[in-house]
Amino acid sequence: MDVEQLREYCITKKSVTEEFPFDDKTLVFKVMGKMFVICPLDRWEKGEASITLKCNSEYTIELREQYKSIHPGPYVSNKHWNSVLLYTGELKPEFVLHLIDHSYEMVVKGLPKKLREQLH
């Protein structure tokens, strides 16, 4: 998966925007104003592609125990966010898409009911 494939996948989801809220190197995808994918473009340029994704707290631990390419994310709550190293080749693209979907769903589930209703 390259960064354009990641971008295309994320922006096709309902009510998703892409922004650079922190700096000009960190692309963030948000649903209804809430982050669900953090993408450090400078790491991608170095051949160290990774993304940081929101995750169910139990699943977070399970993923870290099962995969060397998934670990606590920097600058975010380690209870609910994982960094996913894409450059290692350990994770199949379909599984990465599943993790992105899970992140999106976790954020949507946490939105106020009024905002969730606007997505349908």
N, C-alpha and C positions, 0 to 999 in steps of 0.2 A: 504494500500500500504506500503510495506516495502522498504528499501533502495535498495535491489537487483532488485525489480520490477521497481523502478524508474530508476535505471541504465540501465536495459535492454530496457526499453521504449526509453530512450534518445539516447542510442548509436545505435539504429536501424535507426535513422534518417540520412539522407544523409549528408556526410561530417562533422559528429560530432566527436569531441575528448573529452576525459575526462582528467582533469589536476588538480593539486594542486598548483595554482599560488601564493596563499597568505601564506598558512601554511599547515601543514599535517592534519588539521582537516576540511578544507573547500574544498569539492569536487566541481569542476566547470565543467559544460558541455558547450562546445563552438561549434559553427558552423562557419567554415571558419575563425577560430581564434577569434570570437566574442562571449562573454558570453550570454547564454540564460537561464541557470539554475544555481543557487548557492545553494549548499546543505551543511549546517553546520553539519558535522557528529557527533560532540560532543553533539549537542542538540538531535540528534536521539538516541544516547546512553543513554541519560537521560530520554527517553520517551517523548521528546518534539519535535517530527519530524516536520520540516518545510523546505520550499524551498523559494527562492526569484526568482521572474520571471519578465521579461520585459513585458510591457503592453502599449497599446495605452493610451494616456493621458486621454481621456474622459472615457474610459472603466475602467481605474485605479480608478477614483473617484466613478464611478457607483458600482464597486465591493466592495469598502470599505464601501459604504453606505448600501449595501445589506447584507454583511456577516461580522459577528464579527470576523471570523477567517482570514480575509484579512486586512492587514494594511500596512502603509509605511514600506519599508525595511530599515534596518540599512546599513550605509556605501555606499548607492547608491542613485541616483537621485529619490526623492519621486514622481516626476512628471511621471516617466516612469517605476518604479519598485515597486512591491508589495511583501511583505512577506506573505506566505500562510501557516497557521498553519494546519498541517495535523492530529495532535493528538487529536483535539477537537471532531472529528466525525461529524462536521457540514457539511463538503463538501463531496459529493459522489466521489468515485474514477474516474468515467467517467468525472465528471466536472473538476477534477484536471488534467486529461489528456488533456482536452480541453484547459485549461489554459497553460499547457506546450506547446501544439501545437501553441497557439496564440503567446507565447513568441518566439518560434522558427521562426514563420512567420514574426514577427515584426523585428527580427534581420536580417533575409534574405532580407526583403524588404529594410532595411537600408544599405545593402552591395552595393558596386560599381557594376555597370551593368556587368562589365567583370567577377567579382566573381559570381554574380547571374547566369550568363550564364553557368558557369562551373558546377552548381548544376543540370542542366537539361540534 
